[in-house]
């Protein structure tokens, strides 16, 4: 008896290690002749970590920057460097049963963008683009070039032409006189929004996160503990499902992704003005909003005083005045039983007319991880524990199901 053992490719060991949000999705990655092509190995690996199957296609100029072997190693699949008798553009992007779910061109040069806009296909990448657009496969283009090139009026017109026919063109990072490829995190989120669950497409989601800062004088503030991490993960999860997302962020201790639309606020008063008179599809409110605001002193209170009395006035509960189809409230407590936490969350749910409330204990929250209870107005609860990204995705999934 002969036992044949097929060894796994190193890429297969990574598949789905971060999530299965792209499981079963086939992505064609078109690589063109920008120096940003050196980032493609990292990009491939990150897509694979979310479950995707990647097939790389390279222009001749791209091969002078990164060798096809590198992308074969990164993807675990043969790399297309020319269209031959296998008609790869048809087998990958044609109207066939096993066609790709997405064509991602990253990086995309000015030359490639302009050829795509004019339906010129004289490289393997542009041939894939013409075929994918004709078939109706989603296409994402990630520009990377010198700023003077993307500022060229004809290049800018060609980008708009692609957008008009349904191609998604991501915004580059403009710095050091260059239009640089945006972060891999940005690209991954755009991919998920294009071919993920897409159950929040055309829904407008507002996430209010971080903490307020209430001024005591012109120097000092009173604030609450909040890293802002949960708010970022909720906004990211909603955007991955195709929603139009705004993240309203107060004081925070976490990095804000460049692909999110972020509107900053500082005090309770700022936030009250932002909310007033507005209606939303979906609003999630994990912000640590101050229940009390001090009477502000002008200038700086002298530090020579032996003691200081600060007069605080009660703020109204903003969540009670929010109008939306789905309102998700948040309740944080410290050192209470689960039963007491559920009781408080149920009361908040009824008082604020929230759809449900996410309740947690501060001692069960750490960097990147949390344990929460999802509580409805009937007092029923569901426990979630894991990374903040996993918990946020579950919460957004529940919201999506409620939106129908």
KEKE-3310 file (N, C-alpha, C; in steps of 0.2 Angstrom, whole numbers, plus 5000, padded with zeros to 4 digits):
npx = (5004:5003:5005:5000:5004:4998:5006:5002:5001:5010:5002:4990:4990:4987:4974:4959:4963:4961:4947:4932:4926:4928:4927:4927:4927:4933:4947:4954:4969:4976:4992:5001:5014:5019:5029:5023:5019:5027:5020:5011:5013:5010:4997:4991:4992:4985:4972:4970:4970:4958:4950:4950:4952:4966:4971:4984:4988:5000:5007:5019:5028:5026:5033:5046:5047:5043:5045:5037:5037:5036:5023:5017:5021:5015:5001:4999:4995:4997:5004:4998:5006:5006:4993:4988:4986:4977:4968:4966:4960:4946:4943:4945:4939:4928:4911:4908:4905:4913:4919:4928:4925:4928:4938:4953:4963:4978:4994:4987:4992:4994:4994:4988:4975:4970:4970:4961:4949:4947:4945:4956:4966:4980:4989:4991:4984:4975:4968:4961:4953:4945:4937:4932:4924:4915:4909:4902:4908:4912:4924:4938:4949:4965:4973:4991:5004:5014:5010:5008:5004:4992:4985:4984:4973:4966:4969:4962:4949:4948:4947:4935:4927:4928:4922:4909:4905:4903:4915:4924:4935:4947:4952:4968:4982:4988:5003:5020:5022:5016:5004:4999:4997:4983:4981:4983:4972:4962:4960:4956:4944:4936:4936:4928:4916:4912:4911:4907:4895:4885:4873:4869:4869:4866:4861:4862:4873:4877:4889:4892:4905:4919:4924:4916:4923:4922:4924:4932:4940:4949:4959:4958:4949:4935:4933:4927:4932:4936:4942:4938:4939:4929:4919:4926:4927:4914:4910:4918:4914:4901:4903:4910:4899:4893:4887:4884:4894:4896:4907:4906:4917:4924:4935:4948:4958:4963:4969:4962:4955:4959:4950:4937:4924:4926:4920:4924:4920:4919:4913:4899:4889:4893:4890:4876:4871:4875:4866:4853:4837:4840:4837:4840:4845:4851:4858:4872:4877:4890:4897:4905:4897:4897:4888:4886:4890:4903:4902:4909:4925:4932:4948:4962:4960:4968:4982:4987:4977:4971:4960:4947:4931:4920:4906:4893:4881:4867:4866:4855:4849:4855:4852:4839:4833:4835:4831:4828:4828:4833:4840:4854:4858:4871:4877:4888:4895:4902:4908:4896:4883:4879:4865:4860:4866:4859:4846:4848:4851:4839:4830:4836:4834:4820:4817:4824:4819:4827:4832:4839:4851:4868:4877:4890:4904:4916:4927:4928:4933:4947:4961:4957:4949:4933:4918:4901:4884:4869:4854:4837:4821:4813:4820:4827:4843:4859:4874:4890:4907:4924:4936:4935:4933:4926:4915:4909:4906:4896:4886:4883:4878:4867:4859:4858:4850:4838:4835:4830)
npy = (4994:5011:5026:5042:5058:5074:5089:5104:5120:5134:5146:5140:5137:5149:5153:5160:5163:5175:5178:5172:5180:5182:5169:5156:5165:5171:5180:5190:5197:5211:5217:5231:5241:5250:5256:5253:5240:5232:5230:5220:5206:5206:5211:5201:5190:5195:5196:5182:5178:5181:5172:5172:5166:5169:5174:5179:5192:5199:5214:5217:5227:5227:5215:5219:5225:5216:5199:5186:5174:5178:5182:5170:5162:5169:5168:5155:5150:5148:5161:5173:5179:5182:5182:5167:5151:5146:5155:5164:5176:5174:5162:5166:5179:5179:5175:5163:5147:5146:5159:5173:5182:5195:5208:5215:5228:5232:5239:5252:5260:5276:5274:5261:5264:5274:5266:5256:5265:5268:5256:5248:5234:5229:5223:5209:5213:5223:5217:5208:5217:5223:5212:5208:5219:5219:5207:5210:5208:5214:5227:5234:5247:5253:5267:5272:5282:5296:5312:5322:5315:5309:5321:5326:5332:5323:5311:5312:5313:5301:5293:5297:5292:5279:5277:5281:5270:5260:5255:5254:5266:5268:5280:5288:5289:5305:5311:5317:5322:5312:5301:5289:5271:5267:5261:5243:5239:5247:5243:5230:5232:5238:5228:5218:5226:5226:5212:5205:5201:5211:5215:5227:5237:5253:5257:5269:5272:5277:5278:5282:5286:5285:5296:5310:5327:5337:5354:5361:5372:5383:5375:5362:5347:5336:5319:5303:5285:5278:5269:5270:5259:5249:5257:5260:5247:5243:5252:5249:5235:5238:5245:5235:5228:5235:5247:5265:5274:5284:5289:5296:5303:5305:5309:5298:5283:5275:5271:5279:5272:5276:5274:5276:5288:5301:5311:5322:5326:5335:5340:5336:5346:5349:5336:5335:5345:5340:5329:5334:5336:5327:5312:5295:5279:5268:5269:5267:5268:5268:5277:5285:5295:5310:5311:5322:5340:5351:5368:5379:5388:5404:5406:5399:5389:5393:5384:5384:5383:5376:5367:5362:5365:5359:5363:5353:5350:5341:5332:5329:5313:5309:5298:5296:5304:5302:5298:5284:5270:5259:5258:5256:5254:5257:5250:5253:5245:5243:5230:5222:5210:5199:5198:5210:5218:5215:5219:5233:5236:5232:5242:5253:5250:5251:5264:5272:5268:5260:5247:5236:5233:5234:5227:5229:5225:5235:5229:5217:5221:5222:5227:5226:5215:5208:5206:5204:5207:5205:5214:5214:5223:5215:5209:5198:5190:5189:5181:5187:5184:5188:5194:5212:5215:5203:5203:5215:5212:5203:5210:5220:5211:5206:5218:5220:5210:5213:5225:5219)
npz = (5000:4996:5003:5000:5004:5004:5006:5015:5009:5015:5015:5017:5031:5037:5033:5038:5051:5057:5054:5047:5038:5024:5019:5007:4997:4981:4976:4963:4962:4955:4951:4948:4940:4951:4965:4977:4975:4983:4995:4993:4996:5010:5010:5003:5012:5023:5018:5016:5029:5033:5027:5013:4996:4985:4969:4960:4948:4937:4930:4917:4921:4934:4938:4938:4950:4960:4962:4953:4960:4974:4976:4972:4983:4993:4990:4988:4976:4958:4948:4937:4923:4910:4898:4892:4882:4892:4894:4905:4909:4906:4913:4926:4927:4918:4912:4920:4929:4940:4943:4949:4964:4966:4958:4963:4961:4966:4969:4959:4944:4936:4923:4921:4927:4918:4906:4909:4910:4897:4891:4887:4884:4886:4895:4906:4918:4914:4905:4913:4920:4910:4906:4919:4922:4911:4914:4925:4938:4954:4955:4963:4964:4968:4969:4967:4966:4960:4967:4957:4946:4949:4951:4938:4926:4916:4921:4933:4928:4922:4933:4939:4928:4929:4942:4939:4931:4940:4947:4961:4968:4978:4991:4990:5002:5004:5005:5007:4994:4987:4981:4990:4993:5002:5020:5023:5031:5028:5015:5016:5023:5013:5004:5011:5012:4999:4995:5006:5019:5017:5022:5027:5017:5011:5022:5035:5048:5064:5076:5092:5102:5114:5127:5136:5139:5152:5156:5170:5172:5161:5159:5165:5165:5168:5166:5159:5161:5146:5132:5119:5110:5108:5101:5089:5084:5082:5072:5062:5059:5055:5043:5036:5032:5023:5026:5027:5037:5051:5063:5079:5089:5105:5118:5117:5118:5108:5091:5077:5063:5046:5036:5041:5043:5053:5066:5078:5095:5110:5123:5134:5130:5117:5111:5113:5105:5092:5091:5092:5085:5075:5064:5063:5055:5061:5077:5088:5105:5113:5120:5134:5142:5152:5167:5174:5174:5178:5185:5176:5178:5174:5166:5175:5189:5204:5209:5222:5231:5246:5246:5235:5230:5219:5209:5203:5190:5185:5170:5156:5150:5135:5127:5129:5120:5107:5091:5081:5070:5075:5090:5100:5116:5129:5144:5157:5172:5188:5198:5201:5202:5189:5188:5194:5185:5173:5177:5178:5165:5159:5164:5158:5145:5143:5148:5139:5127:5119:5107:5111:5125:5128:5140:5152:5164:5171:5176:5169:5157:5145:5136:5120:5123:5129:5140:5138:5141:5131:5132:5132:5132:5139:5149:5145:5142:5133:5133:5128:5125:5121:5109:5106:5093:5088:5097:5093:5080:5081:5088:5078:5068:5074:5074:5060:5057:5063:5056:5045)
capx = (5000:5007:5002:5002:5002:5000:5008:4999:5005:5011:4996:4984:4990:4985:4968:4954:4965:4958:4940:4930:4922:4929:4928:4923:4927:4939:4949:4959:4973:4980:4997:5004:5021:5020:5034:5019:5019:5031:5016:5006:5013:5007:4990:4988:4992:4979:4966:4970:4969:4950:4947:4949:4957:4969:4975:4988:4990:5005:5009:5026:5032:5026:5037:5052:5047:5042:5045:5031:5038:5034:5016:5015:5022:5010:4994:4998:4992:5001:5003:4997:5011:5004:4987:4990:4981:4972:4963:4965:4955:4940:4942:4945:4934:4923:4905:4909:4902:4918:4922:4930:4920:4931:4945:4956:4969:4982:4992:4985:4996:4990:4994:4983:4968:4968:4968:4954:4944:4946:4944:4962:4968:4986:4993:4986:4979:4970:4963:4956:4949:4940:4933:4928:4919:4910:4905:4899:4911:4915:4931:4941:4955:4969:4979:4997:5008:5016:5004:5007:5001:4985:4982:4983:4966:4964:4969:4957:4943:4947:4945:4928:4924:4928:4917:4903:4902:4902:4921:4926:4941:4949:4956:4975:4985:4992:5009:5027:5021:5014:4997:5001:4992:4980:4983:4980:4966:4957:4958:4952:4937:4933:4934:4923:4910:4910:4909:4905:4888:4882:4866:4868:4870:4862:4859:4866:4874:4881:4892:4894:4910:4924:4921:4916:4927:4919:4929:4932:4942:4951:4965:4957:4943:4933:4931:4926:4936:4934:4947:4935:4940:4923:4916:4930:4926:4907:4910:4922:4910:4895:4906:4911:4893:4891:4884:4887:4895:4899:4910:4907:4922:4926:4942:4949:4965:4964:4970:4956:4956:4959:4944:4931:4922:4926:4918:4926:4916:4923:4909:4892:4886:4895:4886:4869:4870:4875:4861:4847:4833:4841:4834:4845:4843:4854:4863:4875:4879:4894:4901:4905:4895:4896:4881:4886:4895:4904:4901:4916:4928:4936:4955:4964:4960:4975:4984:4989:4972:4972:4955:4943:4924:4917:4898:4891:4874:4865:4865:4849:4851:4854:4849:4832:4830:4838:4826:4831:4824:4836:4845:4858:4861:4876:4877:4894:4895:4908:4908:4890:4882:4875:4858:4860:4868:4853:4841:4849:4851:4832:4827:4838:4831:4813:4817:4827:4816:4832:4830:4842:4856:4874:4879:4896:4907:4922:4933:4929:4936:4954:4963:4955:4944:4928:4913:4895:4877:4864:4848:4831:4817:4809:4825:4831:4850:4863:4881:4896:4914:4929:4939:4931:4931:4921:4909:4906:4903:4890:4881:4881:4874:4860:4856:4856:4844:4832:4833:4826)
capy = (5000:5017:5032:5048:5064:5081:5094:5110:5126:5139:5150:5137:5137:5156:5154:5160:5163:5181:5178:5169:5185:5181:5162:5155:5171:5171:5187:5191:5203:5213:5220:5234:5244:5255:5254:5250:5233:5228:5228:5215:5200:5208:5212:5194:5186:5198:5193:5175:5177:5182:5166:5172:5163:5174:5173:5186:5193:5204:5217:5216:5232:5224:5210:5222:5227:5211:5193:5182:5169:5180:5181:5163:5160:5173:5166:5147:5148:5150:5168:5174:5185:5183:5178:5161:5147:5144:5161:5165:5181:5171:5157:5169:5185:5178:5173:5155:5145:5147:5165:5177:5186:5202:5210:5220:5230:5236:5246:5254:5266:5281:5271:5256:5267:5277:5261:5254:5269:5268:5249:5246:5229:5227:5219:5204:5216:5227:5212:5205:5222:5223:5206:5208:5225:5217:5202:5213:5207:5220:5229:5239:5250:5256:5270:5273:5286:5303:5316:5326:5311:5309:5328:5327:5332:5318:5305:5313:5312:5294:5290:5298:5288:5272:5277:5281:5263:5256:5253:5257:5268:5270:5287:5286:5294:5311:5314:5317:5323:5306:5298:5282:5266:5267:5255:5237:5238:5251:5239:5224:5234:5239:5221:5215:5229:5224:5205:5202:5199:5216:5216:5234:5241:5259:5259:5274:5270:5282:5276:5288:5283:5289:5300:5317:5330:5343:5358:5364:5379:5383:5370:5356:5344:5330:5314:5296:5280:5275:5269:5271:5253:5246:5261:5259:5240:5243:5256:5245:5230:5240:5247:5229:5225:5239:5253:5271:5274:5290:5288:5302:5301:5310:5308:5291:5280:5270:5274:5279:5270:5281:5273:5278:5295:5302:5317:5323:5330:5336:5340:5334:5351:5347:5330:5337:5349:5336:5324:5337:5336:5322:5305:5290:5272:5264:5272:5263:5273:5266:5283:5286:5302:5313:5312:5329:5344:5356:5375:5381:5394:5407:5406:5393:5390:5393:5377:5386:5382:5370:5363:5365:5363:5360:5362:5349:5350:5335:5332:5325:5307:5310:5292:5296:5309:5300:5295:5280:5264:5254:5261:5251:5258:5253:5251:5250:5245:5240:5226:5220:5204:5198:5199:5217:5222:5214:5223:5240:5237:5232:5248:5258:5249:5253:5271:5275:5265:5256:5241:5232:5236:5230:5229:5225:5227:5238:5224:5212:5224:5224:5230:5221:5209:5211:5201:5208:5204:5209:5213:5217:5226:5210:5206:5192:5192:5184:5183:5186:5185:5187:5200:5217:5214:5198:5205:5220:5209:5199:5215:5223:5206:5206:5224:5219:5205:5217:5229:5214)
capz = (5000:4995:5006:4998:5009:5001:5011:5015:5007:5020:5015:5020:5038:5039:5031:5043:5058:5060:5054:5041:5034:5017:5018:5001:4992:4977:4974:4959:4964:4950:4953:4942:4941:4956:4970:4982:4974:4988:5000:4991:5000:5016:5008:5001:5018:5027:5015:5018:5036:5034:5024:5005:4991:4981:4963:4958:4941:4937:4923:4915:4925:4941:4939:4939:4957:4965:4958:4954:4965:4980:4976:4972:4990:4997:4989:4987:4969:4952:4947:4930:4921:4903:4896:4887:4880:4897:4894:4912:4910:4905:4918:4932:4927:4913:4914:4921:4935:4946:4942:4955:4967:4966:4955:4967:4958:4971:4967:4952:4942:4932:4916:4922:4928:4911:4901:4911:4908:4890:4889:4883:4888:4884:4900:4910:4923:4911:4902:4918:4921:4904:4907:4925:4921:4906:4917:4931:4944:4957:4954:4967:4962:4974:4966:4970:4961:4963:4967:4951:4941:4951:4950:4931:4924:4912:4926:4938:4924:4921:4940:4939:4923:4932:4947:4935:4929:4946:4950:4967:4968:4985:4991:4992:5007:5001:5009:5004:4987:4984:4982:4993:4994:5009:5024:5022:5035:5024:5009:5019:5025:5007:5001:5015:5011:4992:4994:5012:5020:5013:5024:5029:5012:5010:5029:5039:5055:5068:5082:5097:5106:5118:5133:5136:5144:5155:5158:5176:5170:5155:5159:5168:5163:5172:5161:5161:5158:5140:5127:5112:5106:5106:5096:5083:5081:5080:5066:5057:5058:5051:5037:5032:5030:5017:5029:5027:5044:5054:5070:5083:5094:5110:5120:5116:5118:5102:5085:5073:5056:5041:5032:5044:5043:5060:5068:5085:5099:5117:5129:5134:5126:5110:5109:5113:5099:5087:5091:5092:5079:5069:5064:5061:5054:5067:5081:5093:5109:5118:5123:5141:5143:5159:5170:5178:5171:5183:5184:5173:5181:5169:5167:5178:5196:5207:5212:5228:5236:5250:5244:5230:5229:5212:5209:5197:5188:5182:5163:5154:5147:5128:5123:5129:5115:5101:5086:5076:5069:5079:5095:5104:5122:5132:5151:5161:5179:5192:5204:5203:5200:5182:5189:5195:5178:5169:5180:5177:5158:5157:5165:5153:5138:5144:5149:5133:5121:5115:5105:5116:5128:5129:5147:5155:5170:5169:5178:5164:5150:5145:5130:5114:5125:5134:5141:5138:5141:5127:5136:5129:5137:5143:5153:5142:5141:5129:5135:5123:5127:5116:5107:5105:5086:5088:5100:5089:5074:5083:5089:5072:5065:5077:5072:5053:5057:5066:5051:5040)
cpx = (5004:5002:5004:4999:5004:5001:5004:5003:5005:5005:4990:4984:4987:4977:4963:4956:4963:4950:4938:4925:4923:4930:4924:4923:4934:4940:4954:4963:4978:4985:5001:5011:5022:5025:5029:5017:5022:5026:5011:5007:5009:4999:4987:4987:4986:4973:4965:4968:4961:4947:4947:4954:4959:4972:4978:4989:4994:5006:5017:5030:5031:5031:5045:5053:5047:5042:5039:5031:5035:5027:5013:5016:5016:5003:4993:4995:4997:4999:5003:5002:5010:4997:4989:4985:4976:4967:4961:4960:4948:4938:4942:4939:4929:4916:4905:4907:4907:4922:4924:4925:4922:4937:4947:4963:4973:4989:4990:4989:4991:4989:4988:4976:4966:4966:4962:4948:4942:4946:4950:4964:4974:4991:4988:4981:4974:4965:4958:4951:4943:4935:4929:4922:4913:4906:4900:4902:4913:4922:4933:4948:4958:4974:4985:5002:5010:5010:5003:5004:4993:4981:4981:4975:4963:4964:4963:4950:4942:4945:4938:4924:4923:4922:4910:4900:4902:4909:4922:4933:4943:4953:4963:4977:4989:4997:5015:5026:5019:5007:4998:4995:4989:4982:4979:4973:4960:4955:4954:4945:4933:4931:4928:4916:4908:4908:4907:4898:4883:4874:4864:4869:4864:4859:4864:4867:4879:4883:4895:4899:4915:4921:4921:4921:4924:4923:4927:4934:4945:4957:4962:4950:4941:4930:4929:4931:4933:4940:4944:4936:4934:4919:4919:4928:4919:4907:4913:4917:4904:4898:4908:4905:4890:4887:4887:4888:4899:4901:4911:4911:4924:4933:4943:4957:4967:4965:4964:4958:4955:4953:4938:4930:4921:4924:4919:4921:4921:4918:4902:4888:4887:4890:4879:4867:4870:4869:4854:4844:4835:4838:4840:4842:4845:4859:4865:4878:4884:4898:4900:4903:4894:4889:4880:4892:4896:4903:4908:4919:4932:4944:4957:4964:4966:4976:4987:4983:4973:4966:4951:4936:4922:4910:4896:4884:4873:4863:4859:4852:4850:4851:4842:4828:4832:4832:4830:4827:4827:4841:4848:4861:4867:4876:4884:4893:4901:4906:4900:4889:4879:4868:4856:4861:4862:4847:4842:4849:4844:4829:4829:4835:4824:4813:4819:4824:4822:4829:4833:4848:4862:4877:4886:4899:4914:4928:4933:4931:4943:4955:4962:4950:4939:4923:4907:4889:4873:4858:4843:4826:4812:4814:4828:4838:4853:4870:4886:4902:4919:4933:4933:4928:4925:4914:4905:4903:4896:4884:4878:4877:4867:4856:4854:4850:4838:4830:4830:4830)
cpy = (5006:5023:5038:5054:5070:5086:5101:5116:5131:5144:5147:5137:5144:5157:5154:5161:5170:5181:5174:5173:5184:5174:5160:5160:5170:5178:5186:5197:5205:5218:5224:5238:5250:5252:5251:5243:5229:5226:5223:5208:5201:5208:5205:5190:5189:5195:5186:5174:5178:5177:5166:5168:5168:5171:5179:5186:5199:5207:5215:5221:5230:5219:5213:5224:5221:5204:5189:5176:5171:5180:5174:5160:5163:5170:5158:5145:5151:5157:5169:5180:5186:5179:5173:5157:5145:5150:5162:5171:5179:5166:5160:5175:5184:5176:5165:5154:5147:5154:5168:5181:5194:5202:5216:5222:5235:5234:5246:5260:5270:5278:5266:5259:5270:5272:5258:5258:5269:5261:5246:5240:5226:5224:5214:5207:5220:5222:5209:5211:5223:5218:5206:5214:5222:5211:5204:5211:5213:5221:5235:5241:5254:5260:5271:5276:5292:5307:5320:5322:5310:5316:5330:5327:5326:5311:5305:5311:5304:5290:5291:5294:5281:5272:5277:5274:5258:5253:5257:5259:5271:5277:5285:5291:5299:5313:5313:5318:5317:5304:5290:5278:5267:5261:5249:5236:5242:5247:5233:5226:5235:5233:5218:5219:5228:5217:5201:5201:5205:5217:5223:5239:5247:5261:5264:5273:5275:5278:5281:5284:5287:5292:5307:5320:5337:5348:5361:5371:5379:5378:5363:5353:5338:5325:5307:5291:5277:5275:5271:5265:5250:5250:5260:5252:5240:5247:5252:5239:5232:5242:5241:5226:5230:5245:5259:5273:5281:5287:5294:5300:5306:5308:5300:5289:5275:5274:5273:5277:5276:5280:5274:5286:5297:5309:5318:5328:5330:5335:5337:5339:5350:5342:5332:5341:5345:5331:5328:5338:5331:5315:5301:5283:5268:5269:5268:5268:5270:5271:5283:5294:5305:5314:5319:5333:5350:5363:5378:5388:5397:5407:5399:5394:5389:5386:5378:5384:5376:5365:5366:5361:5364:5358:5358:5349:5344:5336:5327:5319:5308:5304:5292:5300:5307:5296:5291:5274:5259:5258:5256:5255:5253:5255:5248:5251:5243:5236:5225:5213:5204:5200:5206:5221:5221:5218:5230:5241:5236:5238:5253:5257:5251:5261:5275:5273:5262:5249:5235:5236:5232:5232:5225:5228:5229:5233:5218:5215:5225:5226:5224:5216:5212:5205:5206:5204:5208:5208:5217:5220:5221:5207:5200:5194:5186:5186:5182:5188:5183:5193:5205:5217:5209:5200:5210:5217:5206:5204:5218:5217:5206:5213:5223:5215:5209:5222:5225:5213)
cpz = (5000:4998:5003:5002:5005:5006:5010:5013:5013:5021:5018:5028:5041:5038:5037:5050:5061:5060:5048:5037:5026:5015:5011:4995:4988:4974:4969:4961:4958:4953:4947:4945:4946:4962:4976:4981:4980:4994:4999:4994:5007:5015:5007:5008:5023:5024:5016:5025:5038:5029:5016:5002:4986:4975:4960:4951:4941:4930:4923:4920:4932:4943:4940:4946:4962:4960:4959:4959:4972:4981:4975:4979:4994:4996:4989:4980:4963:4950:4939:4928:4914:4902:4890:4885:4885:4898:4901:4914:4910:4911:4925:4933:4922:4916:4915:4928:4941:4946:4949:4957:4967:4962:4959:4963:4963:4971:4960:4950:4938:4925:4916:4922:4921:4906:4903:4909:4901:4887:4885:4888:4885:4889:4903:4915:4920:4907:4907:4920:4916:4905:4913:4924:4916:4909:4922:4938:4947:4956:4959:4965:4967:4971:4970:4965:4964:4962:4961:4946:4943:4950:4942:4929:4921:4917:4931:4934:4923:4927:4940:4934:4926:4938:4944:4933:4934:4949:4956:4967:4975:4985:4994:4998:5003:5006:5005:4997:4983:4985:4984:4993:5001:5013:5022:5025:5031:5018:5011:5020:5018:5003:5004:5013:5004:4992:5000:5013:5017:5016:5028:5024:5012:5017:5032:5046:5058:5074:5086:5102:5110:5124:5132:5141:5146:5158:5165:5176:5163:5154:5160:5166:5168:5166:5164:5158:5151:5135:5120:5108:5103:5100:5089:5080:5079:5073:5060:5055:5054:5044:5033:5029:5025:5020:5027:5035:5046:5061:5074:5089:5099:5112:5120:5117:5113:5096:5080:5066:5051:5036:5035:5044:5051:5062:5076:5088:5106:5123:5128:5129:5119:5107:5108:5107:5093:5086:5090:5085:5074:5070:5061:5059:5060:5071:5087:5098:5115:5122:5131:5142:5150:5161:5173:5174:5177:5180:5182:5176:5175:5171:5170:5186:5199:5210:5219:5234:5240:5248:5239:5230:5222:5212:5203:5196:5184:5174:5161:5150:5139:5125:5124:5124:5108:5097:5081:5075:5074:5084:5100:5110:5125:5140:5154:5168:5182:5198:5206:5200:5193:5183:5190:5189:5174:5171:5178:5169:5155:5158:5160:5147:5138:5144:5142:5126:5116:5113:5109:5119:5129:5136:5149:5161:5168:5171:5173:5157:5151:5138:5124:5116:5129:5135:5142:5139:5136:5130:5133:5134:5141:5148:5151:5141:5137:5131:5129:5127:5122:5115:5105:5098:5085:5091:5096:5083:5075:5085:5083:5068:5068:5075:5065:5053:5059:5060:5045:5034)
residu = (UNK:UNK:UNK:UNK:UNK:UNK:UNK:UNK:UNK:UNK:UNK:UNK:UNK:UNK:UNK:UNK:UNK:UNK:UNK:UNK:UNK:UNK:UNK:UNK:UNK:UNK:UNK:UNK:UNK:UNK:UNK:UNK:UNK:UNK:UNK:UNK:UNK:UNK:UNK:UNK:UNK:UNK:UNK:UNK:UNK:UNK:UNK:UNK:UNK:UNK:UNK:UNK:UNK:UNK:UNK:UNK:UNK:UNK:UNK:UNK:UNK:UNK:UNK:UNK:UNK:UNK:UNK:UNK:UNK:UNK:UNK:UNK:UNK:UNK:UNK:UNK:UNK:UNK:UNK:UNK:UNK:UNK:UNK:UNK:UNK:UNK:UNK:UNK:UNK:UNK:UNK:UNK:UNK:UNK:UNK:UNK:UNK:UNK:UNK:UNK:UNK:UNK:UNK:UNK:UNK:UNK:UNK:UNK:UNK:UNK:UNK:UNK:UNK:UNK:UNK:UNK:UNK:UNK:UNK:UNK:UNK:UNK:UNK:UNK:UNK:UNK:UNK:UNK:UNK:UNK:UNK:UNK:UNK:UNK:UNK:UNK:UNK:UNK:UNK:UNK:UNK:UNK:UNK:UNK:UNK:UNK:UNK:UNK:UNK:UNK:UNK:UNK:UNK:UNK:UNK:UNK:UNK:UNK:UNK:UNK:UNK:UNK:UNK:UNK:UNK:UNK:UNK:UNK:UNK:UNK:UNK:UNK:UNK:UNK:UNK:UNK:UNK:UNK:UNK:UNK:UNK:UNK:UNK:UNK:UNK:UNK:UNK:UNK:UNK:UNK:UNK:UNK:UNK:UNK:UNK:UNK:UNK:UNK:UNK:UNK:UNK:UNK:UNK:UNK:UNK:UNK:UNK:UNK:UNK:UNK:UNK:UNK:UNK:UNK:UNK:UNK:UNK:UNK:UNK:UNK:UNK:UNK:UNK:UNK:UNK:UNK:UNK:UNK:UNK:UNK:UNK:UNK:UNK:UNK:UNK:UNK:UNK:UNK:UNK:UNK:UNK:UNK:UNK:UNK:UNK:UNK:UNK:UNK:UNK:UNK:UNK:UNK:UNK:UNK:UNK:UNK:UNK:UNK:UNK:UNK:UNK:UNK:UNK:UNK:UNK:UNK:UNK:UNK:UNK:UNK:UNK:UNK:UNK:UNK:UNK:UNK:UNK:UNK:UNK:UNK:UNK:UNK:UNK:UNK:UNK:UNK:UNK:UNK:UNK:UNK:UNK:UNK:UNK:UNK:UNK:UNK:UNK:UNK:UNK:UNK:UNK:UNK:UNK:UNK:UNK:UNK:UNK:UNK:UNK:UNK:UNK:UNK:UNK:UNK:UNK:UNK:UNK:UNK:UNK:UNK:UNK:UNK:UNK:UNK:UNK:UNK:UNK:UNK:UNK:UNK:UNK:UNK:UNK:UNK:UNK:UNK:UNK:UNK:UNK:UNK:UNK:UNK:UNK:UNK:UNK:UNK:UNK:UNK:UNK:UNK:UNK:UNK:UNK:UNK:UNK:UNK:UNK:UNK:UNK:UNK:UNK:UNK:UNK:UNK:UNK:UNK:UNK:UNK:UNK:UNK:UNK:UNK:UNK:UNK:UNK:UNK:UNK:UNK:UNK:UNK:UNK:UNK:UNK:UNK:UNK:UNK:UNK:UNK:UNK:UNK:UNK:UNK:UNK:UNK:UNK:UNK:UNK:UNK:UNK:UNK:UNK:UNK:UNK:UNK)
# end
